[in-house]
């Protein structure tokens, strides 16, 4: 199989390099020089690709050589005010040939340009997503922004580029292990990470036991990860924020793409409903991995099934004169069953309507309405106890914000509200042979409201400051029942002394201020120091009795006995660019402390529990570490080497032994992985090939182990467990490779991808469990590996339509 791959890679290397040059200057004239003129005029327009089909975000628009201009937004639109006269306006983007214009401006004007993509076959590939010195000049620390093009330069599981898998190769980002959903950022729990789609809240989006996310990279444009210092307009989580932007459809011509791969089949269709006014984009994926399960020798895996799908539909209206309206819906779902032992299913739907407009020379406004629905279930399909347990969450979100900006100062303020409605938990018989009786437990409702104000100010050429203040409040709403507990004992079911029903109204409220600031000081043009601080509140969290998050975890709102989490996040970093920004170097240290963080009692019963607080333990969380990055952005070979040192701990703080873990002594959290190293290499191969190589090493996660076992009369083996998380599973190591060939059979655009996940077939431990040894009757440790072999894949996709 591998010999076939290698042979195929080099048989198709028969194409030639195109060349590129610099666009000649374009001349425009608006109005007459005679007569009185105001102090400034408005210049706006749109920047698109050569065929006009794709807007280009992040194009720097600079006037008369001044490099403090503006950048185009995700729709390719720019807006600036300049004085009357003769101006030289340059449009620059790292992936496109610059465009230079000469504009005689004596009235408000619209100038739209098209940019030609650089033919990187000559000079290699580019892994920059913004201005080449953005990492040095951005005043906020811990910000990572990548495009979907850059994601495709990373070898992926089953050949499918994925946002979450790509994130885990960046410094400061990890996961508990293969087979779990979510990510851990700078020692934070997975549920402490705010996940947004176009600023719309997303509760869960993972496929196939966490190996793929529910975001199809064909319809995503880019994503930005804030690893500790969140902008004031983001809140609701105590760790980080990930905002994924979905791209608009082509407004010029109809086009699409069809792909077939080892893991799924997918389709993409986009085009203008009304040319230059209304565009639509649809992308969908459906799994086809069950045939792979049938190839495995293990009978349990052969009798298992794994199905998933996702679909995205987006509509974009250009209302004219700087006013835009967009509507989109994302639907994702999974259905998994492991033989006749267990299974789960979940579905997620997020819909939103967003308006963005320019109201004057310096003012813009954005409004958002969204609705989300999350359902999940797990089931036991065999025996008289066969049952299915369902739960979920419905929520509605509204947000409005406005920005006033000039050359040096930008002010942004707004309001946001989210209404949560937990769905009742229900247990029901799995089939007619089950003896399980149907039962239901109600869940909470809550309202989260917040206001925010942020300021971004350039104190000078070398100093930048971003400050913000967010005030958030949360109220638990009826109907619900609040239990009373004996104040002289722990909160436990045996200590319930009464209950109070609340048919409506507020039950419990929390609120607080969340200040944030970040300061950047340039020591020279290529070297800067940054420092930041942010306080964050979190009023909703996932509840799980496993070591890692899963798609079927409960979402639990704050209540009278479950207070919101609060974290304080500090960061200090040094950032250096070299050789005309083709190389980046950075060291970024962080420290986080949190209160009211949640852990779980041993053998916690979290499902169908009307008093969840009796299974939880509250305490202090602490995380610290440093991220080291060396990154090459330009050339035939690009990539990065990232090392993260990160520690994460939890300390329970109750006076009652029943609510203590390790006798209130600090212990490593489930996601404490001190050392992680990631190496990524992407090399352009003659003439249209791209070779990708990645190495991932990480310290094994903590685990509670059997330190001894005793044999009682009758042969019963009784284990004696260690303190919580005092041991570790074996270290993680994986190597992936891939090769992509562009324009294999079609000049319009097709690609063929060969990838091998886990090249050396290493049996990385998912967990360690203890089982009785028949010879000695003692409990022995055994390693459980989810992916313990090589996973090769082939993916082919072809484009159609569009302008030549």
C-alpha distance (Angstrom), angle and dihedral (degrees) to the residues before:
residue distance angle dihedral
X1 . . .
X2 3.82 . .
X3 3.81 90.9 .
X4 3.81 88.5 54.3
X5 3.82 90.7 52.1
X6 3.79 94.2 49.1
X7 3.79 92.8 48.0
X8 3.80 92.0 49.0
X9 3.79 92.9 50.9
X10 3.79 94.4 63.1
X11 3.81 100.7 35.8
X12 3.80 92.2 73.4
X13 3.86 98.5 48.7
X14 3.84 94.3 109.4
X15 3.81 106.3 110.2
X16 3.80 133.8 101.7
X17 3.81 135.6 -120.3
X18 3.80 120.0 -108.1
X19 3.80 117.8 -143.9
X20 3.74 133.9 -136.5
X21 3.75 139.6 -160.6
X22 3.76 141.7 179.7
X23 3.81 121.3 -65.4
X24 3.81 114.9 -115.6
X25 3.81 118.1 -115.2
X26 3.82 116.4 -84.5
X27 3.81 120.8 -145.4
X28 3.80 127.0 -144.6
X29 3.79 132.4 174.3
X30 3.79 126.9 -165.1
X31 3.82 126.9 -179.5
X32 3.78 130.0 -18.2
X33 3.77 128.7 -63.7
X34 3.81 91.6 -138.8
X35 3.76 121.3 86.8
X36 3.80 135.2 33.7
X37 3.80 118.7 -45.5
X38 3.81 132.8 -165.5
X39 3.80 121.2 -116.5
X40 3.83 94.9 -97.6
X41 3.77 141.7 13.0
X42 3.83 130.5 -154.5
X43 3.79 119.0 -110.7
X44 3.79 116.2 -172.2
X45 3.78 138.7 154.2
X46 3.78 146.7 131.6
X47 3.81 131.7 -87.3
X48 3.80 116.8 -150.1
X49 3.78 140.2 165.3
X50 3.81 121.2 -83.1
X51 3.81 92.8 -88.6
X52 3.79 91.5 45.0
X53 3.79 90.4 -122.5
X54 3.79 100.7 112.1
X55 3.81 128.4 46.4
X56 3.81 113.5 -137.6
X57 3.78 118.7 -134.4
X58 3.79 123.7 -156.1
X59 3.82 98.0 29.5
X60 3.79 109.1 155.1
X61 3.82 112.2 -131.4
X62 3.82 109.0 -159.7
X63 3.80 126.5 -177.8
X64 3.81 122.6 -149.5
X65 3.80 93.7 -16.0
X66 3.80 95.2 -56.0
X67 3.81 108.8 140.7
X68 3.80 96.6 -157.6
X69 3.78 93.9 81.9
X70 3.80 130.3 127.3
X71 3.80 133.4 -85.9
X72 3.78 129.1 -133.5
X73 3.80 117.9 -106.5
X74 3.80 127.0 -127.2
X75 3.82 90.0 -76.4
X76 3.81 91.4 54.0
X77 3.81 91.5 -110.1
X78 3.81 124.3 141.2
X79 3.79 131.2 -174.1
X80 3.81 129.5 -170.2
X81 3.80 141.9 153.3
X82 3.81 120.3 -131.0
X83 3.77 136.9 168.6
X84 3.82 122.6 -97.3
X85 3.78 115.8 -90.0
X86 3.77 145.0 63.5
X87 3.82 112.2 -30.9
X88 3.77 137.5 177.8
X89 3.84 108.0 -141.5
X90 3.80 119.2 -169.8
X91 3.81 126.6 -163.9
X92 3.81 112.9 -156.9
X93 3.80 132.3 179.7
X94 3.78 128.5 166.0
X95 3.82 94.3 -128.1
X96 3.83 98.1 40.9
X97 3.79 138.9 60.8
X98 3.83 108.9 -98.1
X99 3.81 119.3 -109.1
X100 3.82 120.6 -145.0
X101 3.80 122.2 -162.1
X102 3.81 136.8 -176.4
X103 3.81 111.5 -146.3
X104 3.81 127.2 -172.7
X105 3.79 100.3 -160.4
X106 3.80 122.3 -168.3
X107 3.82 98.9 141.3
X108 3.82 138.7 24.8
X109 3.79 108.1 -65.4
X110 3.80 145.7 -174.6
X111 3.82 118.7 -141.2
X112 3.81 117.4 178.2
X113 3.78 121.4 -178.3
X114 3.77 138.1 -173.4
X115 3.80 122.4 -137.0
X116 3.78 128.7 -151.0
X117 3.80 117.2 -134.6
X118 3.77 113.7 -120.1
X119 3.79 114.3 -109.7
X120 3.77 97.6 -123.8
X121 3.79 93.6 -175.6
X122 3.80 85.6 94.6
X123 3.78 101.0 43.1
X124 3.79 102.5 25.8
X125 3.77 130.7 -114.0
X126 3.79 130.2 -45.9
X127 3.79 125.1 -134.4
X128 3.81 96.6 -176.3
X129 3.80 116.4 115.4
X130 3.81 99.7 -176.0
X131 3.80 139.7 13.7
X132 3.82 110.0 -25.4
X133 3.83 93.0 -114.6
X134 3.79 96.2 39.2
X135 3.81 93.6 115.3
X136 3.81 90.0 57.1
X137 3.82 98.8 41.7
X138 3.82 102.2 36.5
X139 3.84 105.0 103.0
X140 3.83 94.1 -150.0
X141 3.80 117.7 84.1
X142 3.79 125.0 -141.6
X143 3.81 97.0 29.3
X144 3.81 120.2 145.3
X145 3.78 122.6 -176.8
X146 3.80 123.6 179.1
X147 3.79 135.2 167.4
X148 3.78 126.1 -134.3
X149 3.82 88.1 -110.5
X150 3.80 88.9 62.4
X151 3.81 91.0 47.4
X152 3.77 89.8 58.7
X153 3.81 88.5 60.5
X154 3.82 88.7 69.1
X155 3.83 121.2 81.1
X156 3.79 107.6 -113.0
X157 3.77 137.7 -160.9
X158 3.83 110.1 -89.5
X159 3.81 89.7 -3.4
X160 3.81 95.5 -72.4
X161 3.82 117.2 128.8
X162 3.79 107.9 -132.0
X163 3.79 134.3 -171.3
X164 3.79 97.5 -142.8
X165 3.80 94.9 45.4
X166 3.78 89.6 48.6
X167 3.79 91.4 49.9
X168 3.80 91.5 54.3
X169 3.81 89.6 63.4
X170 3.81 91.9 58.7
X171 3.82 123.5 89.4
X172 3.80 115.0 -87.6
X173 3.82 95.3 18.8
X174 3.81 125.9 102.3
X175 3.80 142.9 139.5
X176 3.78 134.0 -130.9
X177 3.80 89.9 -112.2
X178 3.79 147.4 -64.8
X179 3.77 112.1 -47.3
X180 3.82 96.1 35.7
X181 3.78 128.5 101.1
X182 3.78 127.8 -130.9
X183 3.78 133.2 31.5
X184 3.79 135.7 -100.2
X185 3.80 115.6 -134.0
X186 3.79 120.5 -163.5
X187 3.80 93.7 -22.2
X188 3.82 95.8 -48.0
X189 3.79 125.0 135.4
X190 3.79 116.4 -102.2
X191 3.82 92.2 -111.4
X192 3.83 90.0 54.3
X193 3.82 88.8 71.0
X194 3.80 116.5 92.6
X195 3.82 110.7 -137.7
X196 3.81 116.7 -160.1
X197 3.80 136.1 176.2
X198 3.81 109.1 -158.9
X199 3.85 85.4 -21.1
X200 3.84 90.7 -52.8
X201 3.81 116.6 128.9
X202 3.82 116.2 -108.2
X203 3.82 116.9 -169.2
X204 3.80 100.0 -169.4
X205 3.78 136.1 -3.2
X206 3.80 117.5 164.7
X207 3.77 134.0 124.7
X208 3.79 133.5 -157.8
X209 3.82 100.8 14.4
X210 3.80 90.6 -45.2
X211 3.83 97.0 -52.8
X212 3.82 91.8 116.8
X213 3.78 132.6 26.8
X214 3.79 124.2 -131.8
X215 3.82 91.3 -115.3
X216 3.79 113.0 98.7
X217 3.81 106.9 -146.2
X218 3.82 90.1 -145.9
X219 3.82 89.4 73.0
X220 3.81 99.3 34.3
X221 3.79 121.4 90.2
X222 3.79 104.4 -168.6
X223 3.78 142.5 -39.9
X224 3.78 135.5 -136.0
X225 3.80 123.4 -152.4
X226 3.81 119.7 -161.2
X227 3.80 106.1 -162.2
X228 3.79 101.3 -163.7
X229 3.80 112.3 -30.1
X230 3.78 105.0 72.2
X231 3.82 122.4 -169.8
X232 3.81 111.3 -106.4
X233 3.82 91.1 -109.5
X234 3.84 89.8 65.0
X235 3.79 122.3 70.1
X236 3.77 147.5 130.3
X237 3.81 97.8 92.0
X238 3.81 132.1 79.8
X239 3.81 98.2 -143.3
X240 3.80 126.8 33.5
X241 3.81 141.9 -26.9
X242 3.80 129.5 -129.8
X243 3.81 116.2 -167.7
X244 3.81 115.0 -170.2
X245 3.81 116.7 -163.1
X246 3.78 118.2 -151.1
X247 3.77 115.1 -146.7
X248 3.83 124.5 -121.2
X249 3.78 120.8 -117.4
X250 3.79 122.9 -104.1
X251 3.81 112.8 -78.4
X252 3.82 93.4 -164.8
X253 3.81 109.9 51.8
X254 3.80 143.4 -1.8
X255 3.79 115.5 -99.0
X256 3.75 141.1 149.6
X257 3.76 149.9 170.9
X258 3.80 136.2 -130.4
X259 3.79 123.7 -161.3
X260 3.80 136.3 -174.0
X261 3.77 123.0 -167.7
X262 3.77 146.4 156.5
X263 3.80 93.1 -92.4
X264 3.80 105.4 31.4
X265 3.76 149.8 -10.2
X266 3.79 120.3 -122.5
X267 3.78 143.0 -175.7
X268 3.80 134.3 -161.6
X269 3.82 125.9 -166.5
X270 3.80 126.1 175.1
X271 3.75 139.2 158.0
X272 3.81 149.0 120.9
X273 3.79 120.3 -57.7
X274 3.81 85.4 -175.8
X275 3.79 112.4 12.6
X276 3.80 113.6 -108.0
X277 3.80 89.7 -4.2
X278 3.81 114.3 59.5
X279 3.79 125.5 23.3
X280 3.80 134.0 177.7
X281 3.79 133.5 -158.1
X282 3.81 129.6 -172.1
X283 3.78 127.8 -178.3
X284 3.79 127.2 175.5
X285 3.82 138.8 174.9
X286 3.80 131.8 -166.8
X287 3.81 124.6 -171.4
X288 3.79 124.8 -119.5
X289 3.81 101.9 176.3
X290 3.81 99.9 115.7
X291 3.80 91.3 89.7
X292 3.82 87.6 60.9
X293 3.80 91.0 55.1
X294 3.77 88.5 55.3
X295 3.80 90.9 59.2
X296 3.81 93.4 60.7
X297 3.80 117.0 98.2
X298 3.80 94.1 -138.9
X299 3.83 108.1 98.7
X300 3.80 93.3 -148.2
X301 3.81 91.2 57.1
X302 3.81 91.5 44.3
X303 3.81 88.5 56.0
X304 3.81 92.9 48.4
X305 3.78 128.7 95.1
X306 3.80 135.2 -155.2
X307 3.80 121.5 -173.3
X308 3.79 128.9 168.2
X309 3.78 140.2 160.6
X310 3.79 139.4 177.0
X311 3.77 135.0 -172.3
X312 3.78 135.3 -172.5
X313 3.82 127.4 -164.9
X314 3.80 121.2 -175.0
X315 3.81 131.6 179.5
X316 3.81 122.7 -170.0
X317 3.80 126.3 -168.7
X318 3.81 122.2 -165.6
X319 3.79 100.2 -154.0
X320 3.79 92.0 -175.7
X321 3.80 134.1 -114.3
X322 3.79 93.8 55.2
X323 3.83 97.8 -47.9
X324 3.82 119.8 126.9
X325 3.80 133.8 178.1
X326 3.79 126.5 -169.3
X327 3.80 134.7 -178.7
X328 3.79 124.2 -171.6
X329 3.78 142.6 168.3
X330 3.79 130.0 -163.1
X331 3.82 121.0 -165.3
X332 3.80 123.4 -175.6
X333 3.81 132.2 170.2
X334 3.83 142.4 170.8
X335 3.81 135.1 -164.7
X336 3.80 117.4 -171.7
X337 3.80 132.1 169.2
X338 3.80 125.9 175.8
X339 3.81 106.4 -149.0
X340 3.81 109.7 -71.4
X341 3.81 93.8 -40.1
X342 3.82 109.4 81.6
X343 3.78 144.7 -32.8
X344 3.78 146.3 177.3
X345 3.78 140.0 -151.0
X346 3.78 132.4 -168.2
X347 3.79 140.4 172.4
X348 3.79 132.1 -164.6
X349 3.81 130.1 -168.6
X350 3.81 126.4 -177.4
X351 3.82 123.1 -179.9
X352 3.79 127.5 178.1
X353 3.79 144.9 172.3
X354 3.82 117.8 -153.9
X355 3.80 132.6 -176.8
X356 3.79 125.7 -164.3
X357 3.77 123.3 -178.1
X358 3.78 145.0 163.8
X359 3.81 110.6 -130.3
X360 3.78 100.8 179.8
X361 3.75 146.0 -19.3
X362 3.80 93.8 -57.1
X363 3.80 106.5 11.0
X364 3.82 131.3 90.7
X365 3.80 130.1 170.3
X366 3.80 135.0 -160.9
X367 3.80 127.6 -164.4
X368 3.80 128.1 -172.6
X369 3.81 137.1 -171.9
X370 3.81 120.2 179.5
X371 3.78 141.7 171.6
X372 3.81 125.6 -161.4
X373 3.78 133.2 -172.3
X374 3.82 124.5 -172.5
X375 3.83 123.8 -177.0
X376 3.78 128.2 175.1
X377 3.78 139.3 167.7
X378 3.78 140.7 178.0
X379 3.78 126.5 -158.7
X380 3.79 145.6 -168.5
X381 3.83 105.7 -145.8
X382 3.84 102.1 -170.1
X383 3.80 138.5 70.8
X384 3.78 134.6 7.1
X385 3.82 89.0 -54.5
X386 3.81 93.7 56.8
X387 3.81 106.3 140.2
X388 3.79 145.8 153.0
X389 3.82 124.0 -137.3
X390 3.82 118.2 -159.7
X391 3.81 131.7 -169.9
X392 3.79 139.6 147.4
X393 3.79 149.6 149.8
X394 3.82 135.2 -106.7
X395 3.79 119.5 -162.7
X396 3.80 141.0 172.1
X397 3.78 125.1 -155.1
X398 3.80 134.3 -164.3
X399 3.79 127.7 -178.9
X400 3.80 137.3 169.7
X401 3.80 127.6 -179.8
X402 3.78 138.1 168.9
X403 3.80 133.5 -160.1
X404 3.78 131.5 -156.2
X405 3.79 115.6 -170.2
X406 3.78 144.3 168.1
X407 3.80 132.5 171.4
X408 3.82 95.4 -65.7
X409 3.80 108.5 15.1
X410 3.82 134.1 54.6
X411 3.83 124.6 -178.4
X412 3.81 121.4 -169.2
X413 3.79 125.9 -177.5
X414 3.77 136.8 164.5
X415 3.79 153.0 133.6
X416 3.80 132.3 -105.3
X417 3.79 134.6 -172.4
X418 3.82 133.2 -176.9
X419 3.80 125.0 -172.5
X420 3.83 115.6 -159.1
X421 3.80 125.1 -161.0
X422 3.79 114.5 -176.1
X423 3.79 113.0 -149.0
X424 3.82 118.1 -127.9
X425 3.79 115.5 -97.8
X426 3.79 111.5 -120.8
X427 3.77 131.9 -171.4
X428 3.80 116.9 -163.5
X429 3.82 137.3 166.9
X430 3.79 112.9 -81.3
X431 3.81 92.5 -142.4
X432 3.80 141.3 -13.5
X433 3.81 92.1 -80.1
X434 3.81 94.2 60.2
X435 3.81 120.7 104.3
X436 3.82 93.2 -157.7
X437 3.79 115.2 125.4
X438 3.80 118.8 -136.6
X439 3.81 113.8 -105.7
X440 3.81 136.3 172.1
X441 3.81 136.4 -161.2
X442 3.81 121.5 -167.3
X443 3.81 122.2 -127.7
X444 3.80 133.9 -146.4
X445 3.80 132.9 -89.7
X446 3.80 124.1 -148.6
X447 3.79 145.4 171.5
X448 3.81 124.4 -143.3
X449 3.83 117.5 -165.5
X450 3.78 128.1 179.2
X451 3.78 143.1 169.6
X452 3.79 125.3 -159.1
X453 3.79 141.6 -171.5
X454 3.79 126.4 -175.1
X455 3.78 135.2 -179.1
X456 3.79 128.4 -159.1
X457 3.78 114.9 -170.0
X458 3.79 134.2 174.5
X459 3.81 104.6 -144.4
X460 3.78 89.6 -173.3
X461 3.75 142.2 -39.5
X462 3.81 90.9 -64.3
X463 3.81 103.6 33.6
X464 3.78 129.9 67.2
X465 3.80 130.0 175.7
X466 3.80 132.8 -168.4
X467 3.79 118.4 -174.2
X468 3.78 130.1 173.4
X469 3.77 143.6 171.8
X470 3.79 125.4 -158.5
X471 3.78 125.1 -176.0
X472 3.78 114.6 -162.0
X473 3.76 132.5 -177.9
X474 3.78 134.4 -177.8
X475 3.81 133.9 -166.5
X476 3.79 128.7 -168.8
X477 3.79 108.1 -139.1
X478 3.78 132.6 -153.4
X479 2.92 152.3 -83.3
X480 3.80 94.9 82.6
X481 3.78 142.6 108.0
X482 3.81 120.2 -117.0
X483 3.80 116.8 -156.1
X484 3.80 124.3 -145.0
X485 3.80 121.1 -139.2
X486 3.78 134.5 -161.4
X487 3.85 103.7 -91.4
X488 3.79 91.0 -146.5
X489 3.78 94.2 60.0
X490 3.79 141.5 45.3
X491 3.79 123.0 -74.7
X492 3.78 99.0 -95.5
X493 3.76 138.0 136.5
X494 3.80 91.1 -106.5
X495 3.84 90.4 56.7
X496 3.82 97.5 55.4
X497 3.81 108.4 128.6
X498 3.79 100.3 174.8
X499 3.77 147.2 -32.8
X500 3.80 137.1 -120.5
X501 3.82 121.3 -153.0
X502 3.83 118.8 -143.6
X503 3.81 108.3 -164.9
X504 3.84 92.5 -176.6
X505 3.79 145.0 -19.8
X506 3.80 131.5 55.3
X507 3.79 117.6 -28.3
X508 3.80 102.2 176.5
X509 3.82 133.9 -4.0
X510 3.80 134.4 -160.8
X511 3.81 131.3 -178.8
X512 3.78 142.8 162.3
X513 3.80 148.5 160.0
X514 3.80 119.4 -95.8
X515 3.83 111.5 -160.2
X516 3.81 119.5 -170.5
X517 3.79 133.2 179.9
X518 3.79 139.3 166.4
X519 3.80 129.6 -171.8
X520 3.81 129.0 -163.5
X521 3.80 124.3 -166.1
X522 3.79 119.6 -175.4
X523 3.80 113.5 -148.1
X524 3.80 88.9 -170.2
X525 3.81 137.6 -20.8
X526 3.82 93.3 -71.0
X527 3.82 104.0 30.6
X528 3.80 130.4 65.6
X529 3.80 141.2 165.2
X530 3.81 121.2 -144.6
X531 3.79 133.7 -169.3
X532 3.79 129.7 -177.9
X533 3.81 145.4 173.7
X534 3.81 131.5 -168.0
X535 3.80 135.3 175.6
X536 3.80 115.6 -154.1
X537 3.82 135.1 -173.2
X538 3.81 126.3 -155.4
X539 3.81 122.7 -163.4
X540 3.82 100.6 173.8
X541 3.80 129.7 47.7
X542 3.76 140.3 170.6
X543 3.80 119.5 -107.7
X544 3.79 119.9 -148.9
X545 3.80 135.7 161.1
X546 3.81 91.7 -153.9
X547 3.81 127.2 87.0
X548 3.81 91.2 -113.5
X549 3.81 136.2 34.1
X550 3.81 120.4 -90.7
X551 3.82 131.7 -172.1
X552 3.83 90.9 -106.2
X553 3.80 97.5 57.0
X554 3.80 116.6 128.3
X555 3.79 121.3 -109.5
X556 3.79 107.5 -135.9
X557 3.82 123.7 -163.9
X558 3.79 123.7 -147.5
X559 3.81 114.3 -90.4
X560 3.79 138.9 173.8
X561 3.81 89.2 -73.3
X562 3.81 99.8 30.8
X563 3.82 106.9 64.7
X564 3.82 122.2 -166.0
X565 3.77 119.6 -92.1
X566 3.80 118.0 -112.4
X567 3.78 124.7 -164.0
X568 3.80 135.9 -174.5
X569 3.80 114.3 -152.5
X570 3.82 126.1 -163.8
X571 3.79 129.1 -176.8
X572 3.82 137.0 177.2
X573 3.79 123.8 -180.0
X574 3.80 146.6 168.4
X575 3.81 118.8 -145.0
X576 3.79 126.8 -168.3
X577 3.81 134.1 179.1
X578 3.79 125.8 -166.4
X579 3.80 141.7 -176.0
X580 3.81 96.9 26.7
X581 3.82 92.7 -42.0
X582 3.79 93.2 -58.2
X583 3.82 89.8 120.4
X584 3.82 128.9 47.8
X585 3.80 128.6 -165.4
X586 3.80 125.3 -178.0
X587 3.79 143.7 165.6
X588 3.80 115.4 -167.1
X589 3.81 120.5 179.7
X590 3.81 122.2 -165.3
X591 3.79 140.9 -173.1
X592 3.81 127.6 -171.1
X593 3.78 131.2 -178.2
X594 3.79 124.2 -177.9
X595 3.79 137.5 -176.6
X596 3.81 130.0 -151.8
X597 3.78 89.9 27.4
X598 3.80 112.9 164.0
X599 3.78 132.3 -125.3
X600 3.79 128.9 164.2
X601 3.75 134.5 -114.3
X602 3.77 117.4 -116.3
X603 3.81 112.4 -79.7
X604 3.81 91.1 6.6
X605 3.82 117.0 -168.2
X606 3.81 103.1 -143.2
X607 3.80 102.4 158.8
X608 3.81 122.3 81.4
X609 3.77 89.5 3.7
X610 3.86 115.0 143.4
X611 3.82 91.3 -167.9
X612 3.81 104.7 45.0
X613 3.80 92.0 169.1
X614 3.82 90.1 74.6
X615 3.84 90.2 68.1
X616 3.80 98.3 46.5
X617 3.79 134.0 88.3
X618 3.81 120.0 -157.8
X619 3.78 126.9 -154.5
X620 3.77 149.5 122.6
X621 3.77 124.9 -52.8
X622 3.78 124.3 -157.1
X623 3.80 131.1 -175.5
X624 3.79 132.8 172.5
X625 3.76 139.6 160.4
X626 3.79 146.4 112.9
X627 3.80 137.7 -99.1
X628 3.80 123.2 -142.5
X629 3.80 121.1 -166.9
X630 3.81 135.4 -179.3
X631 3.80 111.5 -179.3
X632 3.80 133.5 178.3
X633 3.80 111.9 -156.0
X634 3.80 105.9 176.4
X635 3.76 137.0 43.2
X636 3.77 140.5 51.4
X637 3.80 89.7 -58.5
X638 3.81 120.7 41.7
X639 3.79 136.4 165.3
X640 3.76 142.4 102.9
X641 3.77 146.4 -101.8
X642 3.81 113.9 -141.2
X643 3.78 129.5 -176.7
X644 3.80 123.2 -175.5
X645 3.78 126.6 -169.1
X646 3.80 107.3 -167.4
X647 3.80 134.6 164.0
X648 3.80 126.4 -173.3
X649 3.82 126.3 -175.0
X650 3.79 140.9 175.5
X651 3.80 129.9 -154.5
X652 3.80 122.2 -170.8
X653 3.81 114.2 -142.1
X654 3.80 108.2 -165.0
X655 3.80 124.6 125.0
X656 3.81 90.8 -143.5
X657 3.79 118.5 83.3
X658 3.82 91.6 -140.2
X659 3.82 88.9 62.8
X660 3.78 96.0 44.8
X661 3.79 130.1 95.5
X662 3.80 117.2 -155.6
X663 3.82 89.0 -7.0
X664 3.84 91.1 -65.7
X665 3.80 90.8 -57.9
X666 3.80 117.5 140.2
X667 3.82 115.5 -100.2
X668 3.83 135.4 176.4
X669 3.79 116.4 -90.1
X670 3.80 121.5 -121.1
X671 3.81 90.2 -99.8
X672 3.82 97.8 46.6
X673 3.82 104.8 130.0
X674 3.82 108.7 161.6
X675 3.80 99.1 -166.9
X676 3.78 130.3 37.2
X677 3.81 128.2 165.1
X678 3.81 126.0 -173.0
X679 3.78 126.1 -176.8
X680 3.81 120.5 -173.5
X681 3.80 124.8 -175.6
X682 3.80 123.7 -178.5
X683 3.80 117.3 179.8
X684 3.77 128.4 -176.9
X685 3.81 110.9 -131.1
X686 3.78 124.2 -157.7
X687 2.97 119.7 -63.4
X688 3.85 113.8 -10.5
X689 3.77 103.8 -17.5
X690 3.77 129.6 113.1
X691 3.80 121.8 -162.2
X692 3.82 117.4 -159.7
X693 3.77 127.4 -169.4
X694 3.80 129.7 177.7
X695 3.80 136.9 180.0
X696 3.80 123.5 -165.9
X697 3.81 125.5 -171.6
X698 3.81 126.1 172.5
X699 3.78 138.9 166.2
X700 3.80 112.5 -104.1
X701 3.80 115.5 -99.6
X702 3.82 121.6 -107.7
X703 3.79 121.3 -91.6
X704 3.79 137.9 -178.7
X705 3.79 107.4 -117.5
X706 3.79 137.9 -162.6
X707 3.81 102.3 -105.8
X708 3.83 94.3 -178.3
X709 3.79 140.9 -7.6
X710 3.79 133.6 -151.5
X711 3.79 131.2 -150.9
X712 3.80 113.9 -140.9
X713 3.78 127.8 -162.4
X714 3.76 108.4 -65.9
X715 3.82 93.3 34.0
X716 3.80 97.5 -82.3
X717 3.84 109.8 157.1
X718 3.83 114.1 -143.7
X719 3.85 116.1 -166.7
X720 3.80 123.2 -143.7
X721 3.81 109.3 -151.0
X722 3.78 126.7 -150.9
X723 3.78 124.3 -122.9
X724 3.81 114.9 -69.5
X725 3.82 112.6 -66.3
X726 3.81 97.3 -11.7
X727 3.82 95.1 140.7
X728 3.80 135.1 45.9
X729 3.78 136.0 -135.3
X730 3.85 116.3 -123.5
X731 3.79 118.2 -69.9
X732 3.80 119.3 -88.8
X733 3.81 122.1 -117.5
X734 3.80 129.0 169.3
X735 3.82 137.7 163.2
X736 3.81 122.8 -161.6
X737 3.81 131.2 -176.0
X738 3.79 134.2 -175.6
X739 3.78 139.9 173.4
X740 3.80 124.8 -157.1
X741 3.79 125.1 -167.0
X742 3.81 119.0 -163.6
X743 3.82 125.7 -150.7
X744 3.77 95.4 11.1
X745 3.81 99.6 160.0
X746 3.82 104.1 -8.2
X747 3.80 129.8 61.5
X748 3.79 87.9 -158.3
X749 3.77 88.8 66.8
X750 3.78 135.2 -77.6
X751 3.78 133.3 157.9
X752 3.77 138.9 -157.4
X753 3.80 119.6 -155.4
X754 3.79 127.5 -165.2
X755 3.80 115.9 -172.7
X756 3.78 138.3 170.4
X757 3.78 118.1 -160.1
X758 3.82 115.3 -159.2
X759 3.80 93.7 10.8
X760 3.81 95.1 -167.5
X761 3.81 94.9 44.1
X762 3.80 93.1 -123.0
X763 3.80 114.5 -178.3
X764 3.80 97.2 -132.2
X765 3.78 111.4 -168.2
X766 3.78 117.5 -110.9
X767 3.79 89.5 -177.9
X768 3.78 142.5 -25.8
X769 3.80 121.3 -121.3
X770 3.80 133.8 -177.9
X771 3.78 124.1 -125.4
X772 3.79 132.9 176.5
X773 3.80 115.4 -96.9
X774 3.81 107.1 -134.5
X775 3.80 92.9 -147.2
X776 3.80 100.7 48.9
X777 3.82 98.2 20.7
X778 3.82 87.2 -133.3
X779 3.80 126.7 126.3
X780 3.79 112.4 -103.4
X781 3.83 128.3 -168.4
X782 3.81 118.8 -113.3
X783 3.77 128.9 -171.3
X784 3.82 119.7 -125.3
X785 3.83 113.9 -156.6
X786 3.82 120.9 -172.6
X787 3.81 94.5 -168.2
X788 3.77 108.9 23.7
X789 3.78 100.0 155.9
X790 3.81 144.1 49.3
X791 3.82 115.0 -71.1
X792 3.82 111.4 -159.5
X793 3.80 120.7 -176.2
X794 3.79 141.7 179.4
X795 3.81 123.7 -154.4
X796 3.79 127.0 -176.6
X797 3.80 125.6 -173.8
X798 3.78 132.9 174.7
X799 3.79 131.6 -165.8
X800 3.78 127.7 -143.7
X801 3.80 137.1 -172.5
X802 3.78 126.0 12.7
X803 3.78 128.4 109.1
X804 3.76 121.0 -54.9
